[in-house]
Amino acid sequence: MNRRSFLRIAGGGVVLAAGAGALFAATRTPTAAMAPWGAAGSYADPRLNALSWAILSPNPHNRQPWIVELRGEDTAILRFDTDRQLPETDPFDRQLTIGLGCFLELAEMAANASGHRMHRTLFPEGESADGLDTRPVAILRFIPDASVAADPLWTYVPDRRSNKEPYDIARAVPQSALEPLLASARHGGMIGGTVDAEEVPYWRALTEEALRIEIETPRTFQESVDLFRIGKREVLANPDGIDFTGPLFEGLALAGLFTRESAGDTSSVAYRQGLDAVNANARSAMGLVWLITDGNSRVNQIGAGGDWLRINLAATAGGLGIQPMSQALQEYPEMHALYAEVHDRLAPDGGTVQMLARIGYGQTVPASPRWPLEAKLVTA
């Protein structure tokens, strides 16, 4: 749903007007949930310093599925938080593993920027194809090394966003703007994309159909609805999931027009407006980018996460908005036909399409809420 300061609900009159709501708006930002963005890089311990950046990584449904244990003076152990699973839309934890790969890539970037190498040992106790468990995802050692240099994409980390607003359909994305994204991989992922005006409509229609399937499949949509954080109070209590903050959503919630119950009710205004909003996003794609790996092991998925973070940062560097539109890649029965269609088109000779995203030029959007680093640290 677009963040507008003025909205009329059919038959409901004015919910919030821009002038009258200025004071209300000023008090509805969940500032404490945004604090980790300002705290990143402020720690003396090089491990904490790197991890304080890593928690800002993109991840599915903003689940933030990482837990870290510090060992000794130079080691950290990354584990998966099994309470953060998405069993309906990500039944094998593939997407969540990609999120952990983003985390590791950003931790390494941050370590390098502070004059440290980060040596990673992935899945030292083995990996499971069926789903992640509590075994270590990675053991990390932080080693001082004055010879390491900051990654060229590092400077764009504070400004990285997943832009979930409609893009400017009057402003084409040139091929020259797509090229840096296609060249950003370093973990073996094969990045492809298109800004071809004749090809983009196909992808708009496919991603819109995938969204329709997810939303009209009760159990998969309910998984998202259960993670809605509506208004400042809910976001501060749980700075993860799908946040709806600001005067518009607070006003709708106060009026009883936007609740988890109404969002899941297919006859409600909130449901119809939510569907219109996600469709508007799909229809405003001005280009698509995708990421393919040769295999689909956990190590492949971690590598895909590293490359996905780099694609995000390359988009930020070029002033592009980017948003995952990977519903068609989800592995549940109702999505099988679209999953096969995407793979037949993009990986006809084998491989796994790990990510699919829209790109375009859009408005500036705020950062997503995060749990503070201290909430993600555990003791042995």
RODO-2510 file (C-alpha; in nm, 4 decimals, decimal comma):
residues 380
     n   res          X          Y          Z
     1     m     0,0000     0,0000     0,0000
     2     n     0,1403     0,3417    -0,0948
     3     r     0,2335     0,5780     0,1862
     4     r     0,0023     0,8709     0,1166
     5     s    -0,0780     1,1513     0,3595
     6     f    -0,4332     1,1857     0,2311
     7     l    -0,6708     0,8966     0,1727
     8     r    -1,0431     0,8540     0,1222
     9     i    -1,1969     0,5181     0,1944
    10     a    -1,5139     0,4562    -0,0054
    11     g    -1,8010     0,5571     0,2203
    12     g    -1,5633     0,6303     0,5039
    13     g    -1,4691     0,9911     0,4396
    14     v    -1,1304     1,1398     0,5156
    15     v    -0,9129     0,9242     0,7375
    16     l    -0,6134     1,1531     0,7607
    17     a    -0,5364     1,4912     0,6083
    18     a    -0,1799     1,6071     0,5606
    19     g    -0,2012     1,9350     0,7537
    20     a    -0,4094     1,8106     1,0424
    21     g    -0,1974     1,5004     1,0804
    22     a     0,1440     1,6668     1,0948
    23     l     0,1837     1,6452     1,4725
    24     f     0,0418     1,2929     1,4789
    25     a     0,2834     1,1907     1,2027
    26     a     0,5818     1,3318     1,3869
    27     t     0,5162     1,1032     1,6828
    28     r     0,4533     0,7807     1,4916
    29     t     0,8023     0,6951     1,3704
    30     p     0,9365     0,3896     1,5596
    31     t     1,2725     0,5578     1,6155
    32     a     1,4118     0,2950     1,8514
    33     a     1,3526     0,0216     1,5913
    34     m     1,5661     0,2190     1,3452
    35     a     1,8503     0,2724     1,5947
    36     p     2,0612    -0,0228     1,4705
    37     w     2,1178     0,1648     1,1441
    38     g     2,2832     0,4478     1,3363
    39     a     2,4690     0,2179     1,5752
    40     a     2,6381     0,0135     1,3029
    41     g     3,0147     0,0387     1,3141
    42     s     3,0308     0,1862     1,6644
    43     y     3,1763    -0,1182     1,8467
    44     a     3,5371    -0,1607     1,9590
    45     d     3,5379    -0,5405     1,9219
    46     p     3,5973    -0,6055     1,5479
    47     r     3,3510    -0,8957     1,5566
    48     l     3,0724    -0,6853     1,7037
    49     n     3,1610    -0,4043     1,4693
    50     a     3,1196    -0,6312     1,1652
    51     l     2,8070    -0,7966     1,3017
    52     s     2,6456    -0,4606     1,3745
    53     w     2,6546    -0,3991     0,9982
    54     a     2,5559    -0,7542     0,9063
    55     i     2,2207    -0,7304     1,0883
    56     l     2,1179    -0,4653     0,8331
    57     s     2,1208    -0,7246     0,5547
    58     p     1,8180    -0,7922     0,3337
    59     n     1,6291    -1,1072     0,4324
    60     p     1,2904    -1,2694     0,3612
    61     h     0,9949    -1,1021     0,5323
    62     n     1,2516    -0,9194     0,7474
    63     r     1,2681    -1,2280     0,9681
    64     q     1,6314    -1,1557     1,0660
    65     p     1,6995    -1,5298     1,1084
    66     w     2,0475    -1,5038     1,2567
    67     i     2,1867    -1,5848     1,6003
    68     v     2,5544    -1,5324     1,6834
    69     e     2,7681    -1,6737     1,9619
    70     l     3,1061    -1,5178     2,0414
    71     r     3,3916    -1,7559     2,1210
    72     g     3,7334    -1,6591     2,2545
    73     e     3,8913    -1,3390     2,1317
    74     d     3,8462    -1,3651     1,7546
    75     t     3,5697    -1,6129     1,6693
    76     a     3,1955    -1,5948     1,6129
    77     i     2,9536    -1,8779     1,5350
    78     l     2,6535    -1,8040     1,3162
    79     r     2,3433    -2,0191     1,3664
    80     f     1,9927    -2,0174     1,2248
    81     d     1,7080    -1,9117     1,4506
    82     t     1,4574    -2,1924     1,3992
    83     d     1,1803    -1,9714     1,5387
    84     r     1,2109    -1,7560     1,2237
    85     q     1,1050    -2,0137     0,9669
    86     l     0,8487    -1,9512     0,6929
    87     p     0,7107    -2,3042     0,6530
    88     e     0,4393    -2,2201     0,4004
    89     t     0,6283    -2,0050     0,1482
    90     d     0,9823    -2,1270     0,2203
    91     p     0,9338    -2,4904     0,3247
    92     f     1,2996    -2,5885     0,2724
    93     d     1,4466    -2,2682     0,4234
    94     r     1,6085    -2,1877     0,0877
    95     q     1,5181    -1,8197     0,0943
    96     l     1,6150    -1,7851     0,4584
    97     t     1,9530    -1,9425     0,3800
    98     i     1,9987    -1,6781     0,1102
    99     g     1,9318    -1,4189     0,3801
   100     l     2,2070    -1,5725     0,5924
   101     g     2,4363    -1,5457     0,2902
   102     c     2,3589    -1,1744     0,2727
   103     f     2,4486    -1,1492     0,6420
   104     l     2,7851    -1,3207     0,5900
   105     e     2,8735    -1,1066     0,2898
   106     l     2,7999    -0,7831     0,4728
   107     a     2,9914    -0,9013     0,7806
   108     e     3,2931    -0,9686     0,5599
   109     m     3,2641    -0,6300     0,3897
   110     a     3,2518    -0,4607     0,7290
   111     a     3,5498    -0,6622     0,8569
   112     n     3,7566    -0,5666     0,5521
   113     a     3,6644    -0,2008     0,5918
   114     s     3,7993    -0,2115     0,9496
   115     g     4,1280    -0,3782     0,8493
   116     h     4,0377    -0,7419     0,9173
   117     r     4,0014    -1,0582     0,7161
   118     m     3,7031    -1,2759     0,7958
   119     h     3,7717    -1,6453     0,7461
   120     r     3,4505    -1,8453     0,7177
   121     t     3,3967    -2,2197     0,7557
   122     l     3,0511    -2,3079     0,6254
   123     f     2,8372    -2,5825     0,7817
   124     p     3,1229    -2,7388     0,9828
   125     e     2,8879    -3,0046     1,1239
   126     g     2,7150    -3,0725     0,7924
   127     e     2,4060    -2,9376     0,6194
   128     s     2,0499    -3,0574     0,5707
   129     a     1,8614    -3,0397     0,2408
   130     d     1,5214    -3,0541     0,4128
   131     g     1,5632    -2,7455     0,6281
   132     l     1,8020    -2,5597     0,8523
   133     d     1,8506    -2,6646     1,2130
   134     t     2,0547    -2,5454     1,5094
   135     r     2,3900    -2,6705     1,3788
   136     p     2,6361    -2,3919     1,2921
   137     v     2,5843    -2,2195     0,9598
   138     a     2,9359    -2,0765     0,9746
   139     i     3,2338    -2,0361     1,2029
   140     l     3,3936    -1,6962     1,1529
   141     r     3,7426    -1,5858     1,2497
   142     f     3,8379    -1,2198     1,2411
   143     i     4,2067    -1,1696     1,1676
   144     p     4,3815    -0,8287     1,1653
   145     d     4,5258    -0,7631     0,8204
   146     a     4,6405    -0,4195     0,7131
   147     s     4,6605    -0,5325     0,3506
   148     v     4,2842    -0,5762     0,3028
   149     a     4,0930    -0,2958     0,1353
   150     a     3,7313    -0,1908     0,1588
   151     d     3,5070    -0,3320    -0,1123
   152     p     3,4078    -0,0691    -0,3733
   153     l     3,0414    -0,1342    -0,2865
   154     w     3,0975    -0,0787     0,0865
   155     t     3,0216     0,2934     0,0750
   156     y     2,6625     0,2246    -0,0323
   157     v     2,5695    -0,0001     0,2615
   158     p     2,3990     0,2681     0,4774
   159     d     2,1702     0,3668     0,1893
   160     r     2,0691     0,0162     0,0769
   161     r     1,6937    -0,0420     0,0769
   162     s     1,4376    -0,2819    -0,0625
   163     n     1,2129    -0,0308    -0,2361
   164     k     0,8591    -0,1671    -0,2154
   165     e     0,6897     0,1380    -0,3702
   166     p     0,5780     0,1732    -0,7345
   167     y     0,8517     0,2866    -0,9727
   168     d     0,8376     0,5702    -1,2243
   169     i     0,6920     0,4156    -1,5417
   170     a     0,7814     0,7290    -1,7364
   171     r     1,1530     0,6798    -1,6720
   172     a     1,3187     0,3944    -1,8567
   173     v     1,6173     0,2113    -1,7105
   174     p     1,8980     0,2172    -1,9687
   175     q     2,1101    -0,0881    -2,0407
   176     s     2,4090     0,1054    -1,9059
   177     a     2,2408     0,1181    -1,5635
   178     l     2,1768    -0,2572    -1,5684
   179     e     2,5339    -0,3552    -1,6558
   180     p     2,6911    -0,2889    -1,3099
   181     l     2,4319    -0,5191    -1,1518
   182     l     2,5119    -0,7958    -1,3989
   183     a     2,8834    -0,7642    -1,3186
   184     s     2,8530    -0,7580    -0,9386
   185     a     2,8739    -1,1331    -0,8554
   186     r     3,1775    -1,2784    -0,6787
   187     h     3,0444    -1,6113    -0,5492
   188     g     2,9757    -1,7947    -0,8735
   189     g     2,6184    -1,6794    -0,9242
   190     m     2,5049    -1,6130    -1,2801
   191     i     2,3272    -1,2785    -1,2920
   192     g     2,0916    -1,1969    -1,5760
   193     g     1,8456    -0,9229    -1,6412
   194     t     1,6496    -0,7230    -1,8924
   195     v     1,5287    -0,3694    -1,9489
   196     d     1,3942    -0,4535    -2,2958
   197     a     1,0583    -0,2812    -2,3451
   198     e     0,9275    -0,5863    -2,5320
   199     e     1,0369    -0,8364    -2,2674
   200     v     0,9521    -0,6517    -1,9446
   201     p     0,5705    -0,6890    -1,9891
   202     y     0,6091    -1,0677    -1,9772
   203     w     0,7820    -1,0453    -1,6400
   204     r     0,5318    -0,7923    -1,5083
   205     a     0,2498    -1,0346    -1,5874
   206     l     0,4337    -1,3359    -1,4441
   207     t     0,5232    -1,1688    -1,1158
   208     e     0,1694    -1,0339    -1,0808
   209     e     0,0291    -1,3832    -1,1324
   210     a     0,2709    -1,5234    -0,8727
   211     l     0,1578    -1,2590    -0,6244
   212     r    -0,2041    -1,3481    -0,6949
   213     i    -0,1381    -1,7155    -0,6240
   214     e     0,0389    -1,6405    -0,2963
   215     i    -0,2338    -1,4016    -0,1799
   216     e    -0,5238    -1,6231    -0,2877
   217     t    -0,3743    -1,9320    -0,1257
   218     p    -0,5048    -1,8896     0,2311
   219     r    -0,2199    -2,0542     0,4212
   220     t     0,0587    -1,8717     0,2334
   221     f    -0,1083    -1,5329     0,2636
   222     q    -0,1867    -1,5901     0,6301
   223     e     0,1847    -1,6494     0,6896
   224     s     0,2481    -1,2916     0,5781
   225     v    -0,0523    -1,1485     0,7612
   226     d     0,0665    -1,3051     1,0866
   227     l     0,3895    -1,1092     1,0434
   228     f     0,2226    -0,7717     0,9876
   229     r     0,3451    -0,5133     1,2393
   230     i     0,0812    -0,2414     1,2297
   231     g     0,1784     0,0896     1,3834
   232     k     0,4580     0,2155     1,6031
   233     r     0,3714     0,0121     1,9111
   234     e     0,3770    -0,3219     1,7317
   235     v     0,6991    -0,2418     1,5465
   236     l     0,8752    -0,1420     1,8677
   237     a     0,7594    -0,4645     2,0322
   238     n     0,8708    -0,6783     1,7350
   239     p     1,1040    -0,4931     1,4963
   240     d     1,0905    -0,7692     1,2383
   241     g     0,8294    -0,8922     0,9937
   242     i     0,6363    -0,6646     0,7578
   243     d     0,6065    -0,3150     0,9009
   244     f     0,3208    -0,0752     0,8357
   245     t     0,4091     0,2495     1,0067
   246     g     0,3362     0,6169     0,9583
   247     p     0,0251     0,8306     0,9949
   248     l    -0,1709     0,6596     0,7161
   249     f    -0,1529     0,3109     0,8628
   250     e    -0,1889     0,4354     1,2212
   251     g    -0,5014     0,6280     1,1171
   252     l    -0,6492     0,3278     0,9395
   253     a    -0,5733     0,1049     1,2380
   254     l    -0,7273     0,3486     1,4840
   255     a    -1,0394     0,3623     1,2680
   256     g    -1,0541    -0,0173     1,2648
   257     l    -1,0059    -0,0256     0,8877
   258     f    -0,6669    -0,1975     0,8852
   259     t    -0,6125    -0,4948     1,1136
   260     r    -0,4669    -0,8395     1,0590
   261     e    -0,8226    -0,9703     1,0517
   262     s    -0,9387    -0,7243     0,7849
   263     a    -0,6226    -0,7750     0,5803
   264     g    -0,6998    -1,1459     0,5601
   265     d    -1,0696    -1,0959     0,4846
   266     t    -1,1088    -1,1156     0,1057
   267     s    -1,4242    -0,9011     0,1187
   268     s    -1,2609    -0,6118     0,3087
   269     v    -1,1373    -0,2770     0,1812
   270     a    -0,7962    -0,3448     0,3375
   271     y    -0,7607    -0,6712     0,1440
   272     r    -0,8597    -0,5153    -0,1895
   273     q    -0,6310    -0,2171    -0,1409
   274     g    -0,3435    -0,4426    -0,0417
   275     l    -0,3948    -0,6491    -0,3565
   276     d    -0,4094    -0,3328    -0,5684
   277     a    -0,0855    -0,2125    -0,4106
   278     v     0,1201    -0,5247    -0,4793
   279     n    -0,0180    -0,5381    -0,8332
   280     a     0,0857    -0,1767    -0,8846
   281     n     0,4386    -0,2710    -0,7849
   282     a     0,4533    -0,5595    -1,0328
   283     r     0,3110    -0,3422    -1,3092
   284     s     0,5664    -0,0666    -1,2494
   285     a     0,8728    -0,2856    -1,3028
   286     m     1,1014    -0,1102    -1,5492
   287     g     1,3438    -0,3998    -1,5639
   288     l     1,4093    -0,7366    -1,4065
   289     v     1,7195    -0,8985    -1,2659
   290     w     1,7684    -1,2628    -1,1693
   291     l     2,0293    -1,4798    -1,0031
   292     i     2,1013    -1,8436    -1,0933
   293     t     2,3312    -2,0987    -0,9300
   294     d     2,4606    -2,4229    -1,0826
   295     g     2,3376    -2,6273    -0,7870
   296     n     2,1019    -2,5825    -0,4962
   297     s     2,3096    -2,6929    -0,1966
   298     r     2,3188    -2,4854     0,1200
   299     v     2,6602    -2,3589     0,0132
   300     n     2,5118    -2,2556    -0,3230
   301     q     2,2350    -2,0719    -0,1388
   302     i     2,4820    -1,8937     0,0905
   303     g     2,6773    -1,7861    -0,2162
   304     a     2,3558    -1,6643    -0,3790
   305     g     2,2940    -1,4504    -0,0708
   306     g     2,6373    -1,2938    -0,1000
   307     d     2,5774    -1,2119    -0,4642
   308     w     2,2256    -1,0890    -0,3923
   309     l     2,3611    -0,8379    -0,1408
   310     r     2,6091    -0,7200    -0,4012
   311     i     2,3336    -0,6756    -0,6598
   312     n     2,1431    -0,4653    -0,4035
   313     l     2,4451    -0,2460    -0,3410
   314     a     2,5183    -0,2081    -0,7119
   315     a     2,1584    -0,0953    -0,7611
   316     t     2,1966     0,1552    -0,4778
   317     a     2,5168     0,2864    -0,6341
   318     g     2,3293     0,3477    -0,9590
   319     g     2,0321     0,5183    -0,7954
   320     l     1,7992     0,2289    -0,8777
   321     g     1,5210     0,0897    -0,6665
   322     i     1,5169    -0,2886    -0,6311
   323     q     1,2615    -0,5256    -0,4779
   324     p     1,2541    -0,9073    -0,4732
   325     m     0,9624    -1,0503    -0,6710
   326     s     1,0553    -1,4125    -0,6093
   327     q     0,7113    -1,5532    -0,5340
   328     a     0,7300    -1,7650    -0,8518
   329     l     1,0425    -1,9336    -0,7114
   330     q     0,8725    -2,0570    -0,3965
   331     e     0,8456    -2,4329    -0,3510
   332     y     0,4857    -2,5166    -0,2618
   333     p     0,2349    -2,7018    -0,4803
   334     e     0,0216    -2,4094    -0,5976
   335     m     0,3321    -2,2371    -0,7377
   336     h     0,4771    -2,5373    -0,9215
   337     a     0,3608    -2,4330    -1,2701
   338     l     0,5130    -2,0855    -1,2484
   339     y     0,8275    -2,2243    -1,0879
   340     a     0,8699    -2,4569    -1,3847
   341     e     0,7971    -2,1770    -1,6317
   342     v     1,0642    -1,9510    -1,4843
   343     h     1,3212    -2,2294    -1,4826
   344     d     1,2354    -2,3349    -1,8385
   345     r     1,2909    -1,9779    -1,9502
   346     l     1,5971    -1,8811    -1,7466
   347     a     1,7719    -2,2107    -1,6727
   348     p     1,6728    -2,4534    -1,9493
   349     d     2,0011    -2,6430    -1,9195
   350     g     1,9849    -2,6824    -1,5409
   351     g     2,0561    -2,4773    -1,2351
   352     t     1,8355    -2,3058    -0,9782
   353     v     1,6902    -1,9595    -1,0131
   354     q     1,7485    -1,8256    -0,6636
   355     m     1,6253    -1,4659    -0,6938
   356     l     1,4031    -1,2579    -0,9214
   357     a     1,3577    -0,8852    -0,8663
   358     r     1,2149    -0,5745    -1,0281
   359     i     1,4192    -0,2598    -1,0769
   360     g     1,3314     0,0985    -1,1612
   361     y     1,3618     0,4543    -1,0449
   362     g     1,1511     0,5293    -0,7392
   363     q     1,1061     0,7542    -0,4423
   364     t     1,3340     0,7471    -0,1394
   365     v     1,2104     0,5026     0,1230
   366     p     1,3060     0,4614     0,4891
   367     a     1,5104     0,1784     0,6317
   368     s     1,3386    -0,1297     0,7689
   369     p     1,3254    -0,1889     1,1453
   370     r     1,5856    -0,4145     1,3029
   371     w     1,6416    -0,5923     1,6316
   372     p     1,9492    -0,4500     1,8037
   373     l     2,2657    -0,6544     1,7772
   374     e     2,2533    -0,7414     2,1466
   375     a     1,9207    -0,9219     2,0912
   376     k     2,0922    -1,1502     1,8410
   377     l     2,3877    -1,2507     2,0604
   378     v     2,3769    -1,5680     2,2690
   379     t     2,6149    -1,7175     2,5204
   380     a     2,7625    -2,0663     2,4976
***
